[in-house]
Amino acid sequence: MKQKLIGIVTSTSAAKTLRVEVPRKVRHAVYGKIVSQRTVCHAHDECGVAKLDDRVEIIESRPHSRLKRWELVKVLPRH
């Protein structure tokens, strides 16, 4: 089963490529405090439908380039 993630588009400067940040919260190993971290994924956007600051759903895919390992599934509505 391919992994799906939901994140925020932080860059659309490259052609057909999105930079998506996926926020997550983890417990610090020593101190036990909850800390915010992020995962940066580069996703393929064939039609260029996603814009800056959109919430998007991405899915794992075959490698499209050196960094791109994800594809855009859909742009989620703002709430």
C-alpha positions in Angstrom: 0.0 0.0 0.0 1.4 3.4 -1.0 1.8 6.0 1.7 -0.4 9.1 1.6 0.5 12.4 3.3 -1.2 15.8 3.8 1.0 18.9 3.8 1.3 22.6 2.8 2.9 23.7 -0.5 5.8 26.0 0.3 7.3 26.4 -3.2 6.1 26.1 -6.8 9.1 27.7 -8.5 10.2 24.6 -10.4 8.3 23.4 -13.4 5.8 20.6 -12.6 7.3 20.3 -9.1 5.9 21.2 -5.6 7.8 21.5 -2.4 5.5 20.2 0.3 6.1 20.4 4.1 4.4 17.8 6.2 4.3 18.9 9.9 4.4 16.3 12.7 4.8 16.3 16.5 7.2 13.9 18.3 8.2 13.4 21.8 11.8 14.4 22.6 13.8 11.3 23.5 15.5 12.8 26.6 13.3 15.5 27.9 9.9 14.2 26.9 8.7 17.5 25.6 6.5 17.5 22.5 8.4 19.1 19.6 7.2 20.2 16.2 9.1 18.8 13.2 8.6 18.8 9.5 9.2 16.5 6.6 10.0 18.1 3.2 8.8 16.2 0.1 9.1 17.1 -3.5 6.0 16.1 -5.5 5.2 15.9 -9.2 2.3 18.2 -10.3 1.7 17.5 -14.0 -1.0 20.1 -14.6 0.2 22.8 -12.2 -3.0 23.0 -10.3 -1.5 23.5 -6.8 -0.6 27.0 -5.7 1.5 28.4 -2.8 0.1 27.7 0.7 -2.5 25.1 -0.5 -3.2 22.0 1.6 -2.5 19.0 -0.7 -2.6 15.3 -0.5 0.4 13.5 -2.0 1.1 9.8 -2.6 4.3 7.7 -3.0 5.3 7.0 -6.6 8.2 5.9 -8.7 11.1 8.3 -8.8 10.5 11.1 -11.3 13.9 12.7 -10.7 16.7 12.9 -8.1 14.4 14.3 -5.4 10.8 13.7 -6.6 9.3 10.5 -5.1 5.7 11.8 -4.6 2.8 12.7 -6.8 0.0 15.2 -6.2 -3.4 13.4 -5.6 -5.6 16.5 -4.9 -5.8 20.0 -3.6 -7.8 20.0 -0.3 -10.3 22.7 0.4 -9.3 25.5 2.8 -11.1 25.5 6.2 
